[in-house]
Structure formats: C-alpha cells, structure tokens
Amino acid sequence: MSKIAYFDCLSGISGDMTLGALIDIGAQTGELDANTIETAVRSMGLGEITIQAQTVKKHGFRAIKVDIAHPPEHAHRHLHHITEMIDRADAISPAAKQLAHKIFLELAQAEAKVHGSTIEKVHFHEVGAIDSIADIVGTAVAMTTLGIESIEASAVPTGSGTITIAHGRVAIPAPATAELLKGIPIASSDVQAELTTPTGAAILKATASRFGSIPSMSTIAVGYGAGSKDLETQANILKVMLGERNGVAGSSPEAARDYPLETDQVVVLETNIDDASPQTLAFCAERLLDVGALDVFQTPCVMKKGRLGVVLTTLCEAEHVAQLESILFTHTSSIGIRRHTSNRRKLVRRSETVSTDFGPLRGKVVVIPGGSERFAIEDDDAVAMAKQHSVDVDQVRAAAQSAWQNRKS
C-alpha cells in the first residue's frame, strides 16, 4: 500500500493552512506534532522561533491554526540564503530538505518571471519572511514524516478583489500566485479575499500530481488547517485526507513498493492538417523540439472531406505553450489548435556513461516494476559511433548493453 494525501481546497490554500492540516493528521496518527516542526525549523538558525498549533472554530467547523512567533526582522532574502539555511539544518531529513528546496525553487522561478529577473537575483518579500519559511519547511518535514508518497488536489479557487503587497496594490490572484497556478485547474469564487497565497500555490505546484475529484483510497485520517481570515459565507479551512491505496493498476502492492514513480503535468497541443508536405511538417517538428517541446509526433487520420491528413501532437510544459503555438501557426497551415492538460506517471531515470571498444557511450537507466533496472543507449550516440567506426548501429548498441551488464556485475 502507498500513502496518498488529497487536498480539498474549497477555501483555497496557504502555507499555514497546509501545515495546520498536516499537524492535525499527525496528531491522529501519533507521528507528528508542532514540537517536531519547531525543532526542525529552529535548526535552520533563524533564532528563537515558537510554533504553536491550537484548535479553533471556523464557521462552526473545528480546525488547527498554526501561529509562529519569532524575533523582529527586516531581511529580504534571496534563494541561495534560504537554500543555505535549509542545507545546514541538522534536524531536517535529506528527503525533507529536498522537498523544501523544490518548493522554494518553484517560488523563485515564479517571482523571477513576474519581475523580469533571474532566480539568482530575485529576492523574496513576503515568502522570505520567517513565518513563510517556517510554513514551507514545516510542510516538507510534515509530509516526509507522515510518509506521504503522492498528493492530489481539487481545483483551486483564488478569491477575488485586490490586496496590497510589497510592490503595491495588485489584483487577486497576485502575479506570483497566477504564475504558479499555470497548468493547475482554477475554481471560480466570488469571495472578496485572497484565498490562495503564493506559498500555498507553490506547495501544490511542487507536490501535486493530479487535480480533480477524490481518488480511490482507504482513508486513514482527515486533517483541517485554518486560515487567518474569517470568511462570511464559508469556513476558511483546508481539508487534507490521508489514505492508502494500491500501487499502479495491474501490479501487486509488493511490486509497487519496489520501484519509484515520478509524476508531473504536461500540456498537449493538437492540430489536424491535410494540406502540408511531409517536409514542412518535419521542419515544424524540428522547430518545436528546438524551443522546448518534450515530444512531437504525427498520427495519420482521415479528415472530414475524406482527405488523408495527420494529427500533429506536441507535448510541452505550460510555460512553453505560447511560443509553441506560435510556431504551429507560423510553420503549418493550421487555423486552430486543441489544448488540454494531461497527467504523466514516469519511471525514475538517471544518466550513465559506459566504456566500450568504440568509445564512451551515454545512456539512460530506469527502474522497472520488481526493482530491476533497464539500460538504453542514447540513439544519437549509437548512430554517431556506428558512422565513425563503419559498423552496424546494432553492434554499437550490443556493445553498450554488454558494458553496462558487466559494470553492474
């Protein structure tokens, strides 16, 4: 069985709401409390920080409200400052550090994008404050301590109206929040308040593999985290359901434990074309791959007037959509592009270079069900080496496979 958490974001999500819900779950399972989070955060060298979790009522519903007390400060931190603090903390596990880094990197990329800067130069304002750092690091510690292996979530409401941030008055969602929510389903809401903060959006961006209805699972515990505001029409709480479910469909729970999976979301762009030459489509595919497409492929089809055509499909990350659509419109005869988001499950991979009689060859290793590994040489390397030595490409592939097997043994 694997542990999964489902985030029900009816009233949005923030860092303190997430941490409160996870502490609530930890109290029910006996695995986590506020003292554990406080010890971890204090080890970052941020001073005498106190983290308290207390039960409150929001619109008649019980939830955990997290309050963080810390010495006054006026620091504006860069990403490397926070990274260094996390790395030197001796009460944070390597897994929690890795997750915290991932969340802060999402924040840095979003802030850099909206301010026209780089992740090295951009500095955090609100999310660089001690309480926000504690929320993110505490969430990473809580998720890893509870053994959560995957996270799914509902669509995310942002709220409406305006708020004032360090850069002045802005519309909701704030620019960084809007950037982080690209590729994530947004739920409409007429609540005049900021429901989803940059911290909450970054947590979902870095951890959630799917957005939609509650997944099939056996529920272990349900935690409720309270936000600071009191909303007029609904409870300002985040509900997190912790459950267990079997591994990949069609495989045994034992096998599912033996190999890791990565999950992410991609945007699928599709267009039907019946009046372009193969050379034109090949050139377009090359251009798409050059500017960030993850994959491009063509599927034969019969168009509405009985003409033979192709479905040109492009897989990409959300930030590349606009540029890739421009290429499709410019370099094909397409007058319309379908777009949808798709969830992916991927075998974890790593790069390896093997030494052969032909020379060094690069390849990828993946862990497959059952825990065994599979190696595949990079095709470009195989072709280049075959040409260089005037041999069949299969000989190069066989040599690489043999070298990898000998290396393992």
JOWO-V754165 format. One record per residue. RES is the residue in one letter. SS is DSSP state (@ for helix, = for strand, . for the rest). Layout:
BEGIN
RES:SS ; RES:SS
END
This chain:
BEGIN
M:. ; S:= ; K:= ; I:= ; A:= ; Y:= ; F:= ; D:= ; C:. ; L:. ; S:. ; G:. ; I:. ; S:. ; G:@ ; D:@ ; M:@ ; T:@ ; L:@ ; G:@ ; A:@ ; L:@ ; I:@ ; D:@ ; I:@ ; G:@ ; A:@ ; Q:@ ; T:@ ; G:. ; E:. ; L:. ; D:. ; A:@ ; N:@ ; T:@ ; I:@ ; E:@ ; T:@ ; A:@ ; V:@ ; R:@ ; S:. ; M:. ; G:. ; L:. ; G:. ; E:. ; I:. ; T:= ; I:= ; Q:= ; A:= ; Q:= ; T:= ; V:= ; K:= ; K:= ; H:. ; G:. ; F:= ; R:= ; A:= ; I:= ; K:= ; V:= ; D:= ; I:= ; A:= ; H:. ; P:. ; P:. ; E:. ; H:. ; A:. ; H:. ; R:. ; H:= ; L:@ ; H:@ ; H:@ ; I:@ ; T:@ ; E:@ ; M:@ ; I:@ ; D:@ ; R:@ ; A:. ; D:. ; A:. ; I:. ; S:. ; P:@ ; A:@ ; A:@ ; K:@ ; Q:@ ; L:@ ; A:@ ; H:@ ; K:@ ; I:@ ; F:@ ; L:@ ; E:@ ; L:@ ; A:@ ; Q:@ ; A:@ ; E:@ ; A:@ ; K:@ ; V:@ ; H:@ ; G:. ; S:. ; T:. ; I:. ; E:. ; K:. ; V:. ; H:= ; F:. ; H:. ; E:@ ; V:@ ; G:@ ; A:. ; I:@ ; D:@ ; S:@ ; I:@ ; A:@ ; D:@ ; I:@ ; V:@ ; G:@ ; T:@ ; A:@ ; V:@ ; A:@ ; M:@ ; T:@ ; T:@ ; L:. ; G:. ; I:. ; E:. ; S:= ; I:= ; E:= ; A:= ; S:. ; A:. ; V:= ; P:= ; T:. ; G:= ; S:. ; G:. ; T:= ; I:= ; T:= ; I:= ; A:. ; H:. ; G:= ; R:= ; V:= ; A:= ; I:. ; P:. ; A:. ; P:@ ; A:@ ; T:@ ; A:@ ; E:@ ; L:@ ; L:. ; K:. ; G:. ; I:. ; P:. ; I:= ; A:= ; S:. ; S:. ; D:. ; V:. ; Q:. ; A:. ; E:= ; L:. ; T:. ; T:. ; P:@ ; T:@ ; G:@ ; A:@ ; A:@ ; I:@ ; L:@ ; K:@ ; A:@ ; T:@ ; A:= ; S:= ; R:= ; F:= ; G:. ; S:. ; I:. ; P:. ; S:. ; M:. ; S:= ; T:= ; I:= ; A:= ; V:= ; G:= ; Y:= ; G:= ; A:= ; G:. ; S:. ; K:. ; D:. ; L:. ; E:. ; T:. ; Q:. ; A:. ; N:. ; I:= ; L:= ; K:= ; V:= ; M:= ; L:= ; G:= ; E:= ; R:= ; N:. ; G:. ; V:. ; A:. ; G:. ; S:. ; S:. ; P:@ ; E:@ ; A:@ ; A:@ ; R:@ ; D:. ; Y:. ; P:. ; L:= ; E:= ; T:= ; D:= ; Q:= ; V:= ; V:= ; V:= ; L:= ; E:= ; T:= ; N:= ; I:= ; D:. ; D:. ; A:. ; S:. ; P:@ ; Q:@ ; T:@ ; L:@ ; A:@ ; F:@ ; C:@ ; A:@ ; E:@ ; R:@ ; L:@ ; L:@ ; D:@ ; V:. ; G:. ; A:. ; L:. ; D:= ; V:= ; F:= ; Q:= ; T:= ; P:= ; C:= ; V:= ; M:. ; K:. ; K:. ; G:. ; R:. ; L:= ; G:= ; V:= ; V:= ; L:= ; T:= ; T:= ; L:= ; C:= ; E:. ; A:@ ; E:@ ; H:@ ; V:@ ; A:@ ; Q:@ ; L:@ ; E:@ ; S:@ ; I:@ ; L:@ ; F:@ ; T:@ ; H:@ ; T:. ; S:. ; S:. ; I:. ; G:. ; I:. ; R:= ; R:= ; H:= ; T:= ; S:= ; N:= ; R:= ; R:= ; K:= ; L:= ; V:. ; R:= ; R:= ; S:= ; E:= ; T:= ; V:= ; S:= ; T:= ; D:. ; F:. ; G:= ; P:= ; L:= ; R:= ; G:= ; K:= ; V:= ; V:= ; V:= ; I:. ; P:. ; G:. ; G:. ; S:. ; E:= ; R:= ; F:= ; A:= ; I:= ; E:. ; D:@ ; D:@ ; D:@ ; A:@ ; V:@ ; A:@ ; M:@ ; A:@ ; K:@ ; Q:@ ; H:@ ; S:. ; V:. ; D:. ; V:@ ; D:@ ; Q:@ ; V:@ ; R:@ ; A:@ ; A:@ ; A:@ ; Q:@ ; S:@ ; A:@ ; W:@ ; Q:@ ; N:@ ; R:@ ; K:@ ; S:.
END
